[in-house]
Amino acid sequence: MRPRAAIDPETLAAAARLVARARRDLAASLRFFSILPLPAPADPAGPAFSLFAWAAPLAGALIGALAALALALALWLRLPPTLAAVAAVATLVLVCGGLHEDGLADFADGLSAGRSREERLAIMRDSRIGAIALTLALIARVSAVAALARGGWGPAAAALILVGAAARLGALVPLAALEPARKDGLGASAGRLAPAILIAAAAATAAVALVVGLAALGVGRALLAAALAAAAAGGIATLAQRRLGGQTGDVAGAAEQAAEVAALVGLLIGAATP
C-alpha cells in the first residue's frame, strides 16, 4: 500500500483561518440581525458590515431554526397549525427585535406620503407605523407557515430555515444595488456593498437551499423560493430608487420582509396541503 500523503501544514493553517473567519463573520451577522445574547467581539467596534455581510443568509438560517423549534414545541403541545405558525413568526419578530417589521412599516409610510424625495425620507424617520402593510405581511407569513405546518413539522422546519436565509439575502439586495439615500443612518453606514459580497451571500443561500431541498422540500422548490425572494427584494430596490433615490435601513428591512413572504409563497406554489 502506498502511504497517504501528508497534508501540507500551510494548507491546514489556511483552512483553519477560513473557518475562524467564517465563525467570526457568522457571529457578527447574528449580532447585527438579532438581539440574541452573544459574547461581545474582541474589538468593540467590530468588523465593518461589508466584511461579514456575506454570512447574513447563514445567520438567517440559524434564526429560522429557532422559529422551527418554536413551531415544534407548539405542535408537540397539540396546538392547531395556525397558533403554531403564530408562535414561529412571533419568534422571528422577537429574536430580531422587530427590526425588519419596523423597516417595512416606515418604508410603506414613506411611499404613501410626501410629495418629494426629501419629504418621503423625513416621513420614514418619524414614529408612525405603516399598519396596513405590516398587518398584511404578518397575515401572509402566519398563513403560509400554518399551511406548511399542516404538511408536517419536517417540511415546515426546513422551510423556516430556508426562508430565514433567503430573506437576509433579500435585505442585502438594495444595499448592493443602490447608493445610500441619506448621508447618515444604517444604509449610509453600510454603504453600497460590492457585487462580490452579494454573490457570496447568494452562494450561501443556494447552499442552504440545496441542503434543505435534499432533506425535505425538494431542490427545485427550494431554489424557486430563493429566486422569488431575490426577485421580490429587487422589486423593493427598484421602488426605492424611483421614490427615494437610493437605499436606507428601512428599505433593507422592507426588502427582507418582501423576500420572506415571496419565499413562503414560492414554497406553497403547487403544494398539496390539507
Secondary structure, DSSP 8 states (H G I E B T S, - for coil): --------HHHHHHHHHHHHHHHHHHHHHHHHH--------SSTT---HHHHGGGHHHHHHHHHHHHHHHHHHHHHTT--HHHHHHHHHHHHHHHTTTHHHHHHHHHHHHHHS-SSHHHHHHHHTSS---HHHHHHHHHHHHHHHHHHHTT-HHHHHHHHHHHHHHHHHHHHHHHHHS-BSSSSSHHHHH----HHHHHHHHHHHHHHHHHHIIIII-HHHHHHHHHHHHHHHHHHHHHHHHHHSSB-HHHHHHHHHHHHHHHHHHHHTT----
